[in-house]
Amino acid sequence: MESLDPEALGDLYAESVRPRVARLLKVLKLDVVYTRAEGDRMEYSDGKTTRSVIDMLGGFGSTLLGHNNPELVQALKGTLDAGLPVHAQASIRTGAAFVAEKLNHLMRTHGGDRRPFIVTLCNSGAEAVEAALKHALMEWNERRRALIEKLELLRSEPGSDERRIDSFIEKLLALQPAVVAVQGSFHGKTRISSRRAASSTSASPARRSRACPGSARWRPCFSKRCRARAESSA
Ligand SMILES: Cc1ncc(COP(=O)(O)O)c(C=O)c1O
């Protein structure tokens, strides 16, 4: 690997990782290999000299604190030097507990929300988008379930208009949630996050089928009536 020159590395990247992006980088003369970074500067070699450029992109926010931020580097080095386990799944993970407590504190003091939140930590933007969508869909479904339960109670009252209530419940059960996405946006490569961007009206059929091969129908449901319907149509 190390013996490959930047051009050969570019070809390798194009061949096995991101063919179209690699072609675009070449056209834009951005097909360089950065070898060092500090703060808002990144360095690459043009074969003769080392060149330093200002990073105006900042990893879309992921390097908001600057490349190799000294405090973060120190914390990482400290973790490695202490020989801490990196994957001890069935255990109390103190770092996660501290981050969760801090986030809850921020939500209380700046978000004005005093509820104690359970924090699910994830590794990527796509997972964050998935979690947000899942949360929104669960909330949507929970509200529908509560409404159906109220209607079912109403229906059991003497003198209620059973047929009208039934037809309303049927309509509620047939409803599908709609998620609005910005045209041409990118939200990650997992199935649901890519589906958001691909289902926007501007997406080509090819892009849609690339992003979500096969058909997906997600109708999570919790009321007895919903479950019975789902089971009978399965
Ligand atoms: C707006 C937006 N959402 C989601 C993602 C996906 O993030 P990741 O590549 O970390 O899964 C990106 C990545 O560029 C993004 O820009």
Ligand as a Chemical Component Dictionary entry (heavy atoms), coordinates in Angstrom:
data_LIG
# 
_chem_comp.id                   LIG 
_chem_comp.type                 NON-POLYMER 
_chem_comp.pdbx_formal_charge   0 
_chem_comp.three_letter_code    LIG 
# 
loop_
_chem_comp_atom.comp_id 
_chem_comp_atom.atom_id 
_chem_comp_atom.alt_atom_id 
_chem_comp_atom.type_symbol 
_chem_comp_atom.charge 
_chem_comp_atom.model_Cartn_x 
_chem_comp_atom.model_Cartn_y 
_chem_comp_atom.model_Cartn_z 
_chem_comp_atom.pdbx_ordinal 
LIG C1 C1 C 0 -27.292 15.289 5.709 1  
LIG C2 C2 C 0 -26.638 13.952 5.879 2  
LIG N1 N1 N 0 -27.335 12.952 6.463 3  
LIG C3 C3 C 0 -26.778 11.735 6.626 4  
LIG C4 C4 C 0 -25.485 11.463 6.186 5  
LIG C5 C5 C 0 -24.918 10.073 6.358 6  
LIG O1 O1 O 0 -23.873 10.060 7.251 7  
LIG P1 P1 P 0 -22.918 8.765  7.375 8  
LIG O2 O2 O 0 -22.110 8.717  6.122 9  
LIG O3 O3 O 0 -22.091 9.055  8.603 10 
LIG O4 O4 O 0 -23.789 7.558  7.546 11 
LIG C6 C6 C 0 -24.734 12.465 5.577 12 
LIG C7 C7 C 0 -23.371 12.200 5.102 13 
LIG O5 O5 O 0 -22.775 12.944 4.354 14 
LIG C8 C8 C 0 -25.321 13.744 5.419 15 
LIG O6 O6 O 0 -24.641 14.734 4.825 16 
# 
loop_
_chem_comp_bond.comp_id 
_chem_comp_bond.atom_id_1 
_chem_comp_bond.atom_id_2 
_chem_comp_bond.value_order 
_chem_comp_bond.pdbx_ordinal 
LIG C1 C2 SING 1  
LIG C2 N1 SING 2  
LIG C2 C8 DOUB 3  
LIG N1 C3 DOUB 4  
LIG C3 C4 SING 5  
LIG C4 C5 SING 6  
LIG C4 C6 DOUB 7  
LIG C5 O1 SING 8  
LIG O1 P1 SING 9  
LIG P1 O2 DOUB 10 
LIG P1 O3 SING 11 
LIG P1 O4 SING 12 
LIG C6 C7 SING 13 
LIG C6 C8 SING 14 
LIG C7 O5 DOUB 15 
LIG C8 O6 SING 16 
# 
